[in-house]
């Protein structure tokens, strides 16, 4: 109850005290009676069979779970006027957007934390005090692992040399939890390249924001482009609508919630800063690097039905997670948030978090049947030439082990991931409804 009494809903400026039932039960009628009965039985069950000390309150307070315990009708019952005089311009824009989408929009999409106080760190997009100022990018004169340094910053990160080779892309038809878009399998050849040891961190991404970010909103940049005016140099993100880091930590934590467009611009900026050719990995490069010359569902011992909570027995008795927990951050060990890269072991190529922690962008457009267009022995396939969504790989801290198989494919969801953003046009830099996507970079190898 302490977090409730500290919230903006409890004893607010108008002198109104909001009680638990005002939010966590419908306001009246048969819905109220039914919800009260269900909630009561659930509370009794929890009191008898569960230990409240084991509850992950941080996880339960996130939107995916809160939707089941907060009623839209209750919000509307109390807040009959959503355009009060003291409403800010930003709030007014958001409420107009809600009014236009009230059939599908929930109040808690934006007002998630008003009922229970959650102490969040100040949103600080500045770069921490420099420990060592690098004056030049790394000099690379051979194909081996190297540490990249960003000039005029303290930022450095490790790049791993991935040798050329051949592998079989996709999954066999008898692999547990296989999806249709994972086949048919084809033998693919890959040229050598470098790839980030870990996902791009907030330290790295905030340096990009510091040097390229622009005040104002995305429509200002759209207007300049439409008018034929050139943006000065590489123009970076406008300020985020909310807290892109979710209060989980910055520094070496993976940067998240940026759009695929933003990740692409980051690579352009990094190329300009270092004099090398950085970009997002192709889907084929990503899978080749993830496998590390392994052909199974994972690059470590075990099968999907050993680890997935979706199997009947594992759902009842729990899965044996002793092996998978040392390699992956996923829904069974994440606490429903991102983690630092030192929490897991590397794959055979020396890469961390290729599976789990955050999903990773690839450069390819997504096509369900793209593998059928490849030929055995094809070199460096790059996917279709056009499409609506981009490939996303690797799963995240929210994923079940079944979705963390190396061959498992995913895609961006532009409409769904931008649903809550009320801006017109919506931000080209930040997703408002996806907090488990990030990326890692590839550096091209030119054998001169």
C-alpha positions as CSV (number, residue, x, y, z in Angstrom):
1,X,0.0,0.0,0.0
2,X,3.0,2.4,0.4
3,X,3.4,2.8,-3.4
4,X,-0.3,3.5,-3.7
5,X,-0.2,6.2,-1.0
6,X,2.8,7.8,-2.7
7,X,1.1,7.9,-6.1
8,X,-0.4,10.9,-7.8
9,X,-3.8,9.3,-7.5
10,X,-3.8,9.2,-3.7
11,X,-4.9,12.4,-1.9
12,X,-4.3,14.5,-5.1
13,X,-4.4,18.3,-5.5
14,X,-8.2,18.2,-5.7
15,X,-8.3,16.5,-2.3
16,X,-9.7,13.3,-3.8
17,X,-8.5,9.9,-2.4
18,X,-8.6,7.1,-4.9
19,X,-9.0,3.6,-3.4
20,X,-7.8,0.3,-4.7
21,X,-11.3,-0.8,-5.9
22,X,-11.7,2.5,-7.9
23,X,-9.1,1.2,-10.4
24,X,-8.9,-2.5,-9.9
25,X,-12.6,-3.2,-10.2
26,X,-15.2,-2.0,-12.8
27,X,-17.3,0.9,-11.5
28,X,-20.7,-0.9,-11.2
29,X,-23.1,-3.5,-12.5
30,X,-22.6,-7.2,-13.2
31,X,-19.1,-6.6,-14.4
32,X,-18.2,-5.3,-10.9
33,X,-19.7,-8.4,-9.2
34,X,-18.0,-10.8,-11.5
35,X,-14.6,-9.1,-11.3
36,X,-14.8,-8.9,-7.5
37,X,-15.5,-12.6,-7.3
38,X,-12.6,-13.5,-9.6
39,X,-10.2,-11.1,-7.8
40,X,-11.3,-12.5,-4.4
41,X,-10.7,-16.1,-5.4
42,X,-7.3,-15.2,-6.9
43,X,-6.3,-13.3,-3.7
44,X,-7.3,-16.3,-1.5
45,X,-5.3,-18.7,-3.7
46,X,-2.3,-16.4,-3.6
47,X,-2.5,-16.1,0.2
48,X,-2.7,-19.8,0.7
49,X,-0.3,-21.2,-1.9
50,X,2.1,-18.4,-2.8
51,X,4.7,-16.3,-1.0
52,X,4.4,-12.6,-1.6
53,X,8.1,-12.2,-1.3
54,X,8.5,-14.2,-4.6
55,X,6.3,-11.8,-6.6
56,X,8.0,-9.7,-9.2
57,X,6.2,-6.5,-8.6
58,X,8.3,-4.6,-11.2
59,X,7.2,-7.2,-13.8
60,X,3.5,-7.1,-12.8
61,X,3.5,-3.3,-13.0
62,X,4.4,-3.3,-16.7
63,X,1.7,-2.6,-19.3
64,X,1.4,-6.2,-20.6
65,X,0.3,-7.4,-17.1
66,X,-1.4,-4.2,-15.8
67,X,-4.1,-4.4,-18.6
68,X,-5.6,-7.4,-16.8
69,X,-6.0,-5.6,-13.5
70,X,-6.9,-2.1,-14.4
71,X,-10.3,-1.3,-16.0
72,X,-10.8,1.3,-18.7
73,X,-14.4,1.8,-17.5
74,X,-13.1,2.8,-14.1
75,X,-10.7,5.4,-15.6
76,X,-13.5,7.0,-17.6
77,X,-15.9,6.9,-14.6
78,X,-13.6,9.2,-12.6
79,X,-12.1,11.2,-15.5
80,X,-15.2,12.4,-17.3
81,X,-13.4,15.5,-18.7
82,X,-10.2,14.6,-20.4
83,X,-9.5,18.1,-21.5
84,X,-9.2,20.1,-18.3
85,X,-8.0,23.7,-18.4
86,X,-4.6,22.9,-16.9
87,X,-3.8,20.2,-19.5
88,X,-0.5,20.8,-21.2
89,X,-0.1,21.0,-25.0
90,X,1.6,17.6,-25.0
91,X,-1.2,16.2,-22.9
92,X,-3.8,17.7,-25.1
93,X,-2.2,16.2,-28.2
94,X,-2.2,12.8,-26.5
95,X,-5.8,13.1,-25.4
96,X,-7.0,14.1,-28.9
97,X,-5.2,11.0,-30.2
98,X,-6.9,8.9,-27.5
99,X,-10.3,10.4,-28.4
100,X,-9.8,9.4,-32.0
101,X,-8.8,5.8,-31.0
102,X,-10.8,5.2,-27.9
103,X,-12.1,1.8,-29.1
104,X,-8.6,0.3,-29.0
105,X,-6.5,2.7,-26.8
106,X,-6.2,2.2,-23.1
107,X,-5.7,5.0,-20.6
108,X,-2.8,3.2,-19.0
109,X,-0.9,3.1,-22.2
110,X,0.3,6.6,-21.1
111,X,-0.8,6.8,-17.5
112,X,0.6,3.5,-16.3
113,X,2.3,4.7,-13.2
114,X,-0.2,7.1,-11.7
115,X,-1.8,4.5,-9.4
116,X,1.4,3.2,-7.8
117,X,4.5,5.4,-7.3
118,X,7.6,4.0,-9.0
119,X,10.8,5.9,-8.3
120,X,12.5,6.5,-11.7
121,X,16.0,7.9,-12.2
122,X,16.2,11.2,-13.8
123,X,16.3,10.9,-17.6
124,X,19.8,11.8,-18.5
125,X,20.9,11.7,-22.1
126,X,24.2,13.3,-21.5
127,X,27.4,11.3,-21.9
128,X,29.2,10.5,-18.5
129,X,32.5,12.2,-17.6
130,X,35.2,11.0,-20.0
131,X,37.7,8.5,-18.6
132,X,40.0,8.5,-21.6
133,X,39.6,10.7,-24.6
134,X,40.2,8.9,-27.8
135,X,41.6,11.1,-30.6
136,X,41.3,8.6,-33.4
137,X,39.4,5.5,-34.5
138,X,41.1,2.1,-34.2
139,X,43.6,1.2,-36.9
140,X,42.9,-2.2,-38.4
141,X,45.6,-3.8,-40.6
142,X,44.6,-7.4,-40.5
143,X,41.5,-9.6,-40.1
144,X,41.4,-10.2,-36.4
145,X,39.4,-9.0,-33.4
146,X,39.8,-5.4,-32.6
147,X,38.5,-2.7,-30.2
148,X,36.9,0.2,-32.0
149,X,37.3,3.7,-30.5
150,X,35.1,6.7,-31.4
151,X,37.2,9.9,-31.9
152,X,36.7,12.7,-29.4
153,X,34.9,10.5,-26.9
154,X,35.7,7.9,-24.3
155,X,33.6,5.3,-26.1
156,X,35.1,1.9,-27.2
157,X,33.6,-1.5,-28.0
158,X,34.8,-4.9,-29.2
159,X,34.4,-6.2,-32.7
160,X,34.8,-9.9,-33.4
161,X,36.2,-11.3,-36.6
162,X,33.9,-13.9,-38.2
163,X,35.7,-16.0,-40.8
164,X,34.2,-16.9,-44.2
165,X,32.4,-20.1,-44.3
166,X,29.3,-22.1,-45.3
167,X,26.3,-23.0,-43.2
168,X,22.7,-24.3,-43.5
169,X,20.2,-21.5,-43.0
170,X,16.8,-22.3,-41.5
171,X,15.6,-25.3,-39.5
172,X,14.9,-28.9,-40.3
173,X,11.2,-29.9,-40.6
174,X,11.4,-32.1,-37.5
175,X,12.7,-29.3,-35.2
176,X,10.4,-28.7,-32.3
177,X,8.4,-25.4,-32.6
178,X,9.5,-24.9,-36.2
179,X,7.6,-22.3,-38.1
180,X,6.9,-22.3,-41.9
181,X,9.1,-19.2,-42.6
182,X,12.2,-21.1,-41.4
183,X,12.5,-23.2,-44.5
184,X,13.3,-24.6,-46.9
185,X,16.8,-25.0,-45.6
186,X,19.6,-23.9,-48.0
187,X,23.4,-24.0,-47.9
188,X,24.7,-20.4,-47.8
189,X,28.2,-19.1,-48.2
190,X,29.3,-16.0,-46.2
191,X,32.3,-13.7,-46.7
192,X,34.3,-12.6,-43.7
193,X,33.1,-9.7,-41.6
194,X,33.3,-8.2,-38.1
195,X,30.4,-8.1,-35.7
196,X,29.9,-6.4,-32.3
197,X,30.7,-8.7,-29.4
198,X,27.6,-7.4,-27.7
199,X,24.6,-5.3,-28.6
200,X,25.0,-1.5,-29.0
201,X,25.0,-0.1,-25.5
202,X,23.5,3.1,-24.2
203,X,27.0,4.6,-23.8
204,X,27.5,4.2,-27.5
205,X,24.0,5.3,-28.5
206,X,24.0,8.3,-26.3
207,X,27.3,9.5,-27.9
208,X,25.5,9.4,-31.2
209,X,22.5,11.3,-29.7
210,X,24.8,13.9,-28.2
211,X,26.5,14.6,-31.5
212,X,23.6,14.4,-33.9
213,X,20.4,14.8,-31.9
214,X,18.1,17.7,-32.8
215,X,15.6,19.6,-30.6
216,X,12.1,19.7,-31.9
217,X,9.9,17.0,-33.2
218,X,10.0,14.6,-36.1
219,X,7.6,16.5,-38.2
220,X,10.1,19.4,-38.4
221,X,12.5,17.0,-40.1
222,X,9.8,15.6,-42.4
223,X,8.9,19.2,-43.4
224,X,12.5,20.0,-44.3
225,X,12.8,16.8,-46.4
226,X,9.4,17.5,-48.2
227,X,10.5,21.1,-49.0
228,X,13.7,19.9,-50.6
229,X,15.9,21.3,-47.9
230,X,19.0,19.3,-46.9
231,X,19.5,18.3,-43.3
232,X,23.0,19.4,-42.0
233,X,25.2,16.3,-42.0
234,X,23.8,13.2,-40.3
235,X,20.8,14.3,-38.4
236,X,20.0,12.2,-35.3
237,X,17.1,11.5,-33.0
238,X,14.6,14.1,-31.8
239,X,13.9,13.8,-28.0
240,X,12.0,10.7,-27.1
241,X,8.3,10.9,-26.1
242,X,8.9,8.9,-22.9
243,X,11.9,7.2,-21.2
244,X,13.5,5.0,-23.8
245,X,15.6,3.2,-21.2
246,X,12.5,2.3,-19.1
247,X,14.5,3.2,-16.0
248,X,16.4,-0.1,-16.2
249,X,19.8,1.5,-16.5
250,X,22.0,3.0,-19.1
251,X,25.8,2.6,-19.5
252,X,26.6,-0.9,-20.7
253,X,23.0,-1.9,-20.8
254,X,21.7,-2.5,-24.4
255,X,20.2,0.5,-26.0
256,X,16.5,-0.1,-26.8
257,X,13.3,1.3,-28.3
258,X,15.0,3.1,-31.3
259,X,13.4,2.4,-34.7
260,X,15.0,0.5,-37.5
261,X,15.5,3.8,-39.3
262,X,17.4,5.2,-36.2
263,X,19.6,2.1,-36.1
264,X,20.5,2.5,-39.7
265,X,21.4,6.2,-39.2
266,X,23.5,5.3,-36.2
267,X,25.5,3.0,-38.5
268,X,26.0,5.8,-41.0
269,X,27.2,8.1,-38.2
270,X,29.6,5.4,-36.9
271,X,31.0,4.9,-40.4
272,X,31.6,8.6,-40.8
273,X,33.3,8.8,-37.4
274,X,35.6,5.9,-37.9
275,X,36.3,5.8,-41.6
276,X,35.1,2.2,-41.8
277,X,31.9,0.7,-43.3
278,X,29.5,-0.1,-40.5
279,X,25.9,-1.3,-41.1
280,X,23.3,-3.7,-39.7
281,X,23.9,-7.4,-40.4
282,X,22.0,-9.2,-43.1
283,X,19.8,-12.0,-41.8
284,X,22.2,-14.6,-43.3
285,X,25.2,-13.0,-41.6
286,X,23.3,-12.8,-38.3
287,X,22.4,-16.5,-38.3
288,X,25.9,-17.6,-39.4
289,X,27.4,-15.6,-36.6
290,X,24.9,-16.9,-34.0
291,X,25.4,-20.5,-34.9
292,X,29.1,-20.4,-34.5
293,X,29.5,-23.5,-36.6
294,X,26.7,-25.3,-34.7
295,X,23.8,-27.0,-36.5
296,X,21.3,-27.5,-33.7
297,X,18.4,-25.5,-32.4
298,X,20.8,-23.7,-30.1
299,X,24.6,-23.2,-30.0
300,X,24.7,-25.0,-26.6
301,X,23.5,-28.4,-25.5
302,X,19.7,-29.2,-25.4
303,X,16.6,-29.2,-27.4
304,X,13.7,-26.7,-27.4
305,X,11.3,-29.1,-25.6
306,X,13.9,-29.4,-22.8
307,X,13.6,-25.7,-22.0
308,X,10.3,-24.3,-23.3
309,X,7.6,-23.7,-20.7
310,X,5.1,-24.3,-23.6
311,X,5.5,-28.1,-23.4
312,X,2.9,-29.8,-21.2
313,X,5.2,-31.3,-18.6
314,X,7.5,-28.3,-18.3
315,X,4.4,-26.1,-17.8
316,X,3.4,-28.2,-14.8
317,X,6.7,-29.2,-13.3
318,X,9.0,-26.5,-14.6
319,X,11.9,-26.9,-17.1
320,X,15.5,-27.7,-16.3
321,X,17.1,-24.3,-16.9
322,X,20.6,-25.0,-15.5
323,X,22.3,-24.9,-19.0
324,X,20.2,-22.4,-20.8
325,X,20.3,-19.8,-18.0
326,X,24.1,-19.5,-18.4
327,X,23.8,-18.5,-22.0
328,X,20.5,-16.6,-22.4
329,X,18.5,-13.8,-20.8
330,X,14.9,-14.8,-21.4
331,X,11.5,-14.8,-19.7
332,X,12.4,-17.4,-17.1
333,X,15.4,-15.5,-15.7
334,X,15.1,-11.9,-16.8
335,X,12.7,-10.4,-14.3
336,X,11.1,-9.0,-17.5
337,X,13.9,-6.4,-18.1
338,X,17.2,-6.1,-19.9
339,X,20.5,-7.2,-18.3
340,X,24.2,-6.4,-18.6
341,X,26.2,-8.5,-21.0
342,X,28.4,-10.0,-18.3
343,X,25.5,-12.1,-17.1
344,X,25.9,-14.7,-19.9
345,X,28.5,-16.9,-21.6
346,X,29.5,-16.3,-25.2
347,X,28.7,-18.5,-28.2
348,X,31.5,-20.4,-30.0
349,X,32.5,-17.2,-32.0
350,X,32.8,-15.2,-28.8
351,X,29.5,-13.3,-29.1
352,X,27.2,-12.6,-26.2
353,X,23.4,-12.2,-26.2
354,X,22.9,-13.3,-29.8
355,X,19.9,-15.0,-28.3
356,X,17.8,-13.3,-25.7
357,X,18.2,-10.0,-23.8
358,X,16.9,-7.8,-26.7
359,X,15.8,-8.6,-30.3
360,X,18.2,-7.4,-33.0
361,X,17.5,-5.7,-36.2
362,X,18.8,-7.1,-39.5
363,X,19.0,-5.1,-42.7
364,X,16.7,-7.4,-44.8
365,X,13.1,-6.8,-45.6
366,X,11.0,-9.6,-44.2
367,X,9.5,-12.2,-46.5
368,X,7.9,-15.4,-45.3
369,X,9.1,-17.4,-48.3
370,X,12.5,-15.8,-48.9
371,X,14.5,-19.0,-48.4
372,X,12.7,-20.7,-51.3
373,X,14.3,-18.1,-53.6
374,X,17.8,-18.9,-52.5
375,X,20.0,-21.5,-54.2
376,X,22.4,-23.9,-52.5
377,X,25.8,-22.3,-52.4
378,X,24.5,-18.8,-52.8
379,X,27.0,-16.1,-51.6
380,X,25.9,-13.4,-49.1
381,X,22.1,-13.3,-49.7
382,X,20.5,-10.0,-48.7
383,X,16.8,-10.8,-48.7
384,X,14.1,-9.2,-50.9
385,X,14.5,-5.8,-52.5
386,X,11.4,-4.3,-51.0
387,X,8.9,-5.0,-48.2
388,X,6.8,-3.5,-45.4
389,X,8.7,-4.8,-42.4
390,X,12.3,-5.6,-41.5
391,X,13.7,-8.8,-40.1
392,X,14.3,-9.1,-36.3
393,X,16.2,-11.9,-34.8
394,X,17.3,-13.5,-31.6
395,X,14.3,-13.0,-29.2
396,X,14.4,-11.1,-26.0
397,X,14.0,-11.0,-22.3
398,X,10.3,-11.6,-22.9
399,X,10.7,-14.7,-25.1
400,X,10.1,-18.3,-24.3
401,X,12.9,-20.7,-25.2
402,X,10.9,-21.9,-28.2
403,X,11.3,-18.5,-29.7
404,X,15.0,-18.3,-29.0
405,X,15.9,-21.1,-31.4
406,X,18.7,-19.9,-33.7
407,X,16.5,-20.3,-36.8
408,X,13.4,-18.5,-35.3
409,X,12.5,-15.5,-37.4
410,X,10.6,-12.4,-36.4
411,X,9.8,-9.0,-37.9
412,X,9.2,-5.4,-37.0
413,X,5.6,-4.3,-36.4
414,X,5.6,-0.6,-37.4
415,X,1.9,0.0,-36.7
416,X,1.8,-1.9,-33.4
417,X,5.1,-0.7,-32.1
418,X,4.0,3.0,-32.7
419,X,0.5,2.6,-31.5
420,X,0.6,4.9,-28.4
421,X,2.7,7.6,-30.0
422,X,0.2,10.6,-30.5
423,X,2.5,12.7,-32.6
424,X,1.5,13.5,-36.2
425,X,3.5,12.2,-38.0
426,X,4.7,9.6,-35.6
427,X,8.4,9.7,-34.5
428,X,10.8,8.3,-37.0
429,X,13.3,7.7,-34.2
430,X,11.6,5.9,-31.3
431,X,9.1,3.1,-30.8
432,X,6.4,3.9,-28.2
433,X,5.2,0.3,-27.7
434,X,8.3,-1.9,-28.1
435,X,10.8,-2.0,-25.3
436,X,12.7,-5.2,-26.2
437,X,14.4,-4.4,-29.5
438,X,17.9,-3.2,-30.1
439,X,20.8,-4.0,-32.5
440,X,24.4,-4.8,-33.0
441,X,26.7,-3.6,-35.8
442,X,28.6,-5.3,-38.6
443,X,31.8,-3.8,-40.0
444,X,32.7,-4.8,-43.6
445,X,36.0,-6.5,-44.4
446,X,37.7,-5.3,-47.5
447,X,40.5,-7.7,-48.5
448,X,42.9,-5.4,-50.4
